[in-house]
Amino acid sequence: MTSFDFNDNAKRLGQNSIKWQLAEKDPDIIPAWVADMDFKVFSGLREAIKNYSEKDFYGYGYPNPSLADTVMAWEEKEHDYTFSRSSLLFINDVISGIATALQVFTKEGDAILINDPVYPAFRKIIEQNKRQVVINTLVENDGQFVFDLKQFEADMIENEVKLFILCNPHNPGGRVWDKETLLSIGKICQKHGVIVVSDEIHQDLTLFGHKHHSFNTVDDSFKEFSIILSSPSKTFNMAALKIAFAIIENRTLRKAFQEKTLANHQSISNIAYEVTETVYQDGKDWLLALRSTLEENVTFVTNYFAKHAPKIKVMSSQGTYLLWLDFSKYQLSDKELYRILKTDAKVILNEGLDYGEMGKSHARLNVATSKKLLEEIVKRIVVNLEKA
């Protein structure tokens, strides 16, 4: 396998990076929040963009006919998921895919179920589309989030839920949902006629031997009421290129979803199409090296806190490059906790309460950075919290 260097971060300052924007005003700040990676991109991706820049034509385009085959081959080889070409639709991004599903399959005022904690954009997009947010709280068991299935079903029945947004793998907990869990929640949704929108954007970033299971691969009948959403953006750090895809095997659901996408006049740039084909064709070795680096970083952070600040509880990660940290043993208010992290330690983490009430006294740490910078991040956190 080709050797890749993840110790040398990309230049982030002066690059219009949202993650590093505060550091441009205060160079002492280290950002460890927004879910993109500090690593330099896969060289094949960079080369594809260079090749595109050599074209004499930047007008309207269309994807190569081979793109769909490339995405389908990736899903089959990486995730044991096979589906027809007609089931695959390209969209701008996963969140706009969720918005489209809300607009097509629900109406204003309908109840939409999400977990707590979960990616904050879920709640935001539901509220922006004037739907009712229903919260199902995850339970921490043996260092992992699990579903309380009885409560999950009760929340669904009591609120007459129409649609459930599943985060698989889970952000921020790093849980790679097992088949048994997916089967259980799927059967409950099926029983009550609830459509499932499964956000699988972190599907390629499973760690420590864990395997991603697409919701549709758990039970063939789930294909009749589900929309699978994913993208190469997290895997290959290319969110700015704005491309994702939906897999909708039920013909009626797919037709309605596609019509709304067209009505919203979504379009994807030709460069995004071409880069997507490149990374899925040539990026596997880079991804394997990335996973190994992420495992090393997760292990380092977990061990460092265990040794130097055992009050900090790190949720055991099965996937993603995001760690869910519990600071509750310091008995600080959330306001004071985040002040210490941002003002004293000068480290920017995602505030836990943005992910729901379960986020009280928590924060999310992005470990997708060089070991040198990661060492400085955890050192600052420990030093400043231990003297608080």
KOLDOGU-30137 format. One record per residue (C-alpha): residue in one letter; residue number from 1; x, y, z. Coordinates in nm, 2 decimals. Example, Ala and Ser with C-alpha at 12.3 -4.5 7.8 and 13.67 -1.06 7.14 Angstrom:
# KOLDOGU-30137
 segu roza      x      y      z
    A    1   1.23  -0.45   0.78
    S    2   1.37  -0.11   0.71
This chain:
# KOLDOGU-30137
 segu roza      x      y      z
    M    1   0.00   0.00   0.00
    T    2   0.12   0.35  -0.09
    S    3   0.25   0.55   0.21
    F    4   0.06   0.86   0.30
    D    5   0.17   1.14   0.54
    F    6  -0.10   1.26   0.79
    N    7   0.15   1.44   1.01
    D    8   0.17   1.75   0.79
    N    9  -0.15   1.95   0.80
    A   10  -0.29   2.14   0.51
    K   11  -0.26   2.52   0.53
    R   12  -0.58   2.64   0.69
    L   13  -0.52   3.01   0.78
    G   14  -0.61   3.25   0.50
    Q   15  -0.81   2.98   0.31
    N   16  -1.16   3.09   0.40
    S   17  -1.20   2.79   0.63
    I   18  -1.50   2.82   0.86
    K   19  -1.33   2.59   1.11
    W   20  -1.02   2.81   1.13
    Q   21  -1.19   3.15   1.10
    L   22  -1.15   3.25   1.46
    A   23  -0.78   3.15   1.45
    E   24  -0.73   3.42   1.18
    K   25  -0.82   3.68   1.44
    D   26  -0.63   3.51   1.72
    P   27  -0.35   3.29   1.61
    D   28  -0.32   3.13   1.96
    I   29  -0.66   2.96   1.91
    I   30  -0.66   2.59   1.79
    P   31  -0.99   2.49   1.63
    A   32  -1.10   2.13   1.69
    W   33  -1.47   2.15   1.61
    V   34  -1.62   2.17   1.26
    A   35  -1.63   1.82   1.10
    D   36  -1.37   1.86   0.83
    M   37  -1.01   1.73   0.85
    D   38  -0.69   1.93   0.88
    F   39  -0.50   1.67   0.67
    K   40  -0.40   1.74   0.32
    V   41  -0.64   1.60   0.06
    F   42  -0.59   1.28  -0.13
    S   43  -0.34   1.36  -0.41
    G   44  -0.57   1.20  -0.67
    L   45  -0.84   1.44  -0.58
    R   46  -0.61   1.74  -0.62
    E   47  -0.49   1.60  -0.96
    A   48  -0.85   1.56  -1.08
    I   49  -0.92   1.93  -1.00
    K   50  -0.60   2.03  -1.18
    N   51  -0.70   1.83  -1.48
    Y   52  -1.04   1.99  -1.48
    S   53  -0.88   2.34  -1.46
    E   54  -0.71   2.26  -1.79
    K   55  -1.04   2.23  -1.98
    D   56  -1.14   2.51  -2.22
    F   57  -1.50   2.47  -2.11
    Y   58  -1.67   2.56  -1.78
    G   59  -2.03   2.57  -1.89
    Y   60  -2.32   2.34  -1.81
    G   61  -2.22   1.97  -1.80
    Y   62  -2.34   1.62  -1.72
    P   63  -2.18   1.33  -1.53
    N   64  -1.99   1.06  -1.71
    P   65  -2.22   0.75  -1.76
    S   66  -1.96   0.56  -1.56
    L   67  -2.02   0.77  -1.24
    A   68  -2.32   0.57  -1.13
    D   69  -2.14   0.25  -1.18
    T   70  -1.85   0.37  -0.98
    V   71  -2.07   0.47  -0.68
    M   72  -2.26   0.14  -0.70
    A   73  -1.93  -0.05  -0.71
    W   74  -1.81   0.13  -0.41
    E   75  -2.12   0.06  -0.21
    E   76  -2.11  -0.30  -0.31
    K   77  -1.75  -0.36  -0.23
    E   78  -1.72  -0.14   0.09
    H   79  -2.07  -0.20   0.24
    D   80  -2.22  -0.51   0.07
    Y   81  -2.50  -0.30  -0.07
    T   82  -2.62  -0.37  -0.42
    F   83  -2.90  -0.17  -0.58
    S   84  -3.03  -0.08  -0.93
    R   85  -2.89   0.22  -1.11
    S   86  -3.23   0.38  -1.12
    S   87  -3.23   0.39  -0.74
    L   88  -2.93   0.63  -0.73
    L   89  -2.99   1.00  -0.74
    F   90  -2.73   1.27  -0.71
    I   91  -2.80   1.57  -0.49
    N   92  -2.62   1.87  -0.35
    D   93  -2.56   1.75   0.01
    V   94  -2.71   1.53   0.27
    I   95  -2.89   1.81   0.46
    S   96  -3.07   1.93   0.15
    G   97  -3.16   1.57   0.09
    I   98  -3.32   1.56   0.44
    A   99  -3.50   1.88   0.36
    T  100  -3.63   1.74   0.04
    A  101  -3.76   1.43   0.22
    L  102  -3.94   1.65   0.48
    Q  103  -4.10   1.85   0.21
    V  104  -4.22   1.55   0.00
    F  105  -4.32   1.30   0.27
    T  106  -4.46   1.52   0.55
    K  107  -4.65   1.84   0.58
    E  108  -4.62   2.15   0.81
    G  109  -4.69   2.06   1.17
    D  110  -4.61   1.69   1.12
    A  111  -4.40   1.52   1.39
    I  112  -4.04   1.43   1.30
    L  113  -3.84   1.21   1.53
    I  114  -3.47   1.26   1.61
    N  115  -3.24   1.13   1.88
    D  116  -3.07   1.32   2.16
    P  117  -2.78   1.38   2.13
    V  118  -2.75   1.41   1.75
    Y  119  -2.61   1.63   1.48
    P  120  -2.77   1.98   1.54
    A  121  -2.86   2.04   1.17
    F  122  -3.13   1.78   1.20
    R  123  -3.33   1.99   1.45
    K  124  -3.26   2.31   1.25
    I  125  -3.38   2.17   0.92
    I  126  -3.70   2.03   1.08
    E  127  -3.78   2.37   1.24
    Q  128  -3.70   2.56   0.92
    N  129  -3.95   2.35   0.74
    K  130  -4.21   2.41   1.01
    R  131  -4.23   2.06   1.13
    Q  132  -4.26   1.95   1.49
    V  133  -3.94   1.81   1.65
    V  134  -3.99   1.50   1.87
    I  135  -3.69   1.39   2.08
    N  136  -3.60   1.03   2.16
    T  137  -3.32   1.02   2.41
    L  138  -3.04   0.77   2.37
    V  139  -2.92   0.58   2.67
    E  140  -2.55   0.54   2.76
    N  141  -2.47   0.18   2.84
    D  142  -2.12   0.04   2.89
    G  143  -1.97   0.35   2.73
    Q  144  -2.19   0.34   2.42
    F  145  -2.52   0.50   2.31
    V  146  -2.81   0.25   2.28
    F  147  -3.17   0.28   2.19
    D  148  -3.44   0.24   2.46
    L  149  -3.67   0.06   2.22
    K  150  -3.98   0.08   2.44
    Q  151  -3.94   0.45   2.47
    F  152  -3.85   0.48   2.10
    E  153  -4.19   0.32   2.01
    A  154  -4.38   0.51   2.28
    D  155  -4.24   0.85   2.15
    M  156  -4.35   0.74   1.80
    I  157  -4.70   0.65   1.90
    E  158  -4.77   0.93   2.13
    N  159  -4.66   1.20   1.88
    E  160  -4.79   1.03   1.57
    V  161  -4.45   1.06   1.41
    K  162  -4.44   1.06   1.03
    L  163  -4.06   1.04   0.97
    F  164  -3.75   0.94   1.16
    I  165  -3.40   1.08   1.08
    L  166  -3.14   0.82   1.16
    C  167  -2.78   0.91   1.21
    N  168  -2.58   0.60   1.10
    P  169  -2.29   0.60   1.20
    H  170  -2.39   0.83   1.49
    N  171  -2.26   1.18   1.53
    P  172  -2.15   1.28   1.79
    G  173  -2.12   0.95   1.97
    G  174  -1.92   0.76   1.71
    R  175  -2.15   0.46   1.74
    V  176  -2.16   0.23   1.44
    W  177  -2.51   0.08   1.47
    D  178  -2.51  -0.30   1.47
    K  179  -2.75  -0.50   1.26
    E  180  -2.97  -0.60   1.56
    T  181  -3.02  -0.24   1.66
    L  182  -3.11  -0.13   1.30
    L  183  -3.34  -0.43   1.26
    S  184  -3.52  -0.34   1.59
    I  185  -3.57   0.03   1.51
    G  186  -3.66  -0.05   1.15
    K  187  -3.93  -0.30   1.25
    I  188  -4.08  -0.04   1.49
    C  189  -4.09   0.23   1.21
    Q  190  -4.24  -0.02   0.97
    K  191  -4.51  -0.12   1.22
    H  192  -4.62   0.24   1.26
    G  193  -4.58   0.35   0.89
    V  194  -4.29   0.59   0.97
    I  195  -4.05   0.68   0.68
    V  196  -3.68   0.65   0.77
    V  197  -3.43   0.89   0.63
    S  198  -3.08   0.74   0.71
    D  199  -2.79   0.98   0.71
    E  200  -2.49   0.76   0.63
    I  201  -2.24   1.03   0.55
    H  202  -1.98   0.88   0.79
    Q  203  -2.02   0.52   0.65
    D  204  -1.66   0.49   0.53
    L  205  -1.51   0.61   0.85
    T  206  -1.56   0.30   1.07
    L  207  -1.28   0.22   1.31
    F  208  -1.13  -0.07   1.52
    G  209  -1.29  -0.35   1.31
    H  210  -1.65  -0.22   1.32
    K  211  -1.85  -0.25   1.01
    H  212  -2.11  -0.01   0.87
    H  213  -2.45  -0.16   0.78
    S  214  -2.67   0.05   0.55
    F  215  -3.03   0.06   0.68
    N  216  -3.15  -0.11   0.36
    T  217  -2.92  -0.41   0.39
    V  218  -3.06  -0.52   0.72
    D  219  -3.40  -0.63   0.59
    D  220  -3.52  -0.62   0.23
    S  221  -3.86  -0.49   0.34
    F  222  -3.69  -0.17   0.47
    K  223  -3.63  -0.06   0.12
    E  224  -4.00   0.02   0.08
    F  225  -4.00   0.30   0.34
    S  226  -3.64   0.44   0.35
    I  227  -3.42   0.71   0.19
    I  228  -3.05   0.65   0.23
    L  229  -2.83   0.96   0.21
    S  230  -2.45   0.96   0.18
    S  231  -2.16   1.15   0.02
    P  232  -1.78   1.13  -0.03
    S  233  -1.75   1.46   0.15
    K  234  -1.65   1.34   0.50
    T  235  -1.45   1.04   0.37
    F  236  -1.23   1.25   0.13
    N  237  -1.26   1.60   0.30
    M  238  -1.44   1.76   0.00
    A  239  -1.75   1.92   0.15
    A  240  -1.69   2.24  -0.04
    L  241  -1.75   2.06  -0.37
    K  242  -2.12   2.00  -0.28
    I  243  -2.22   1.66  -0.39
    A  244  -2.40   1.37  -0.23
    F  245  -2.64   1.10  -0.33
    A  246  -2.97   0.94  -0.23
    I  247  -3.05   0.57  -0.27
    I  248  -3.42   0.52  -0.29
    E  249  -3.53   0.17  -0.39
    N  250  -3.91   0.22  -0.37
    R  251  -4.02   0.36  -0.70
    T  252  -4.30   0.57  -0.57
    L  253  -4.08   0.74  -0.30
    R  254  -3.80   0.79  -0.55
    K  255  -4.03   0.95  -0.81
    A  256  -4.17   1.19  -0.56
    F  257  -3.83   1.28  -0.42
    Q  258  -3.68   1.33  -0.76
    E  259  -3.97   1.56  -0.87
    K  260  -3.92   1.78  -0.56
    T  261  -3.54   1.79  -0.63
    L  262  -3.62   1.91  -0.98
    A  263  -3.87   2.16  -0.86
    N  264  -3.61   2.31  -0.62
    H  265  -3.38   2.33  -0.92
    Q  266  -3.09   2.16  -0.75
    S  267  -2.78   2.13  -0.97
    I  268  -2.43   1.98  -0.93
    S  269  -2.12   2.11  -1.09
    N  270  -1.93   1.90  -1.34
    I  271  -1.61   1.92  -1.13
    A  272  -1.80   1.76  -0.83
    Y  273  -1.91   1.48  -1.06
    E  274  -1.56   1.42  -1.19
    V  275  -1.39   1.44  -0.85
    T  276  -1.64   1.19  -0.70
    E  277  -1.56   0.94  -0.96
    T  278  -1.19   0.98  -0.90
    V  279  -1.20   0.94  -0.53
    Y  280  -1.42   0.63  -0.54
    Q  281  -1.20   0.47  -0.81
    D  282  -0.86   0.55  -0.67
    G  283  -0.89   0.66  -0.31
    K  284  -0.92   0.32  -0.12
    D  285  -0.55   0.30  -0.02
    W  286  -0.56   0.66   0.11
    L  287  -0.88   0.58   0.31
    L  288  -0.72   0.28   0.47
    A  289  -0.42   0.49   0.58
    L  290  -0.66   0.76   0.71
    R  291  -0.85   0.51   0.92
    S  292  -0.53   0.38   1.07
    T  293  -0.43   0.74   1.16
    L  294  -0.77   0.81   1.31
    E  295  -0.75   0.50   1.52
    E  296  -0.41   0.61   1.65
    N  297  -0.55   0.96   1.73
    V  298  -0.86   0.83   1.91
    T  299  -0.64   0.59   2.11
    F  300  -0.39   0.87   2.20
    V  301  -0.66   1.11   2.32
    T  302  -0.84   0.84   2.52
    N  303  -0.52   0.73   2.69
    Y  304  -0.40   1.08   2.75
    F  305  -0.71   1.19   2.93
    A  306  -0.72   0.86   3.13
    K  307  -0.37   0.93   3.25
    H  308  -0.37   1.31   3.30
    A  309  -0.73   1.40   3.35
    P  310  -0.94   1.09   3.44
    K  311  -1.24   1.32   3.52
    I  312  -1.28   1.36   3.15
    K  313  -1.48   1.06   3.02
    V  314  -1.43   0.98   2.65
    M  315  -1.71   0.78   2.48
    S  316  -1.56   0.47   2.32
    S  317  -1.55   0.54   1.94
    Q  318  -1.65   0.29   1.68
    G  319  -1.63   0.54   1.39
    T  320  -1.60   0.89   1.26
    Y  321  -1.32   1.13   1.37
    L  322  -1.54   1.29   1.63
    L  323  -1.51   1.22   2.01
    W  324  -1.78   1.28   2.26
    L  325  -1.63   1.41   2.58
    D  326  -1.80   1.42   2.92
    F  327  -1.68   1.69   3.16
    S  328  -1.95   1.65   3.42
    K  329  -1.72   1.54   3.70
    Y  330  -1.57   1.89   3.71
    Q  331  -1.91   2.02   3.82
    L  332  -1.89   2.33   3.61
    S  333  -2.18   2.51   3.45
    D  334  -2.18   2.48   3.07
    K  335  -2.11   2.85   3.04
    E  336  -1.80   2.82   3.26
    L  337  -1.68   2.50   3.09
    Y  338  -1.69   2.65   2.75
    R  339  -1.53   2.97   2.88
    I  340  -1.24   2.77   3.01
    L  341  -1.20   2.58   2.69
    K  342  -1.23   2.88   2.46
    T  343  -1.08   3.16   2.66
    D  344  -0.82   2.99   2.88
    A  345  -0.72   2.68   2.68
    K  346  -0.79   2.86   2.35
    V  347  -0.93   2.54   2.21
    I  348  -1.26   2.55   2.02
    L  349  -1.47   2.24   2.06
    N  350  -1.84   2.19   1.96
    E  351  -2.06   2.27   2.26
    G  352  -2.25   1.97   2.38
    L  353  -2.58   2.14   2.43
    D  354  -2.61   2.21   2.06
    Y  355  -2.67   1.83   2.02
    G  356  -2.95   1.82   2.27
    E  357  -3.01   1.81   2.65
    M  358  -2.79   1.50   2.67
    G  359  -2.51   1.73   2.57
    K  360  -2.50   1.91   2.91
    S  361  -2.14   1.92   3.04
    H  362  -2.02   1.76   2.71
    A  363  -1.83   1.87   2.41
    R  364  -1.73   1.72   2.07
    L  365  -1.37   1.70   1.98
    N  366  -1.24   1.66   1.62
    V  367  -0.93   1.44   1.62
    A  368  -0.86   1.46   1.24
    T  369  -0.55   1.66   1.27
    S  370  -0.17   1.61   1.30
    K  371  -0.04   1.43   1.61
    K  372   0.16   1.74   1.70
    L  373  -0.15   1.96   1.70
    L  374  -0.36   1.70   1.87
    E  375  -0.11   1.67   2.15
    E  376  -0.12   2.05   2.21
    I  377  -0.50   2.04   2.21
    V  378  -0.54   1.78   2.48
    K  379  -0.25   1.93   2.68
    R  380  -0.42   2.27   2.69
    I  381  -0.76   2.11   2.79
    V  382  -0.60   1.92   3.07
    V  383  -0.39   2.20   3.21
    N  384  -0.67   2.45   3.22
    L  385  -0.94   2.22   3.35
    E  386  -0.73   2.07   3.62
    K  387  -0.66   2.42   3.77
    A  388  -1.02   2.53   3.74
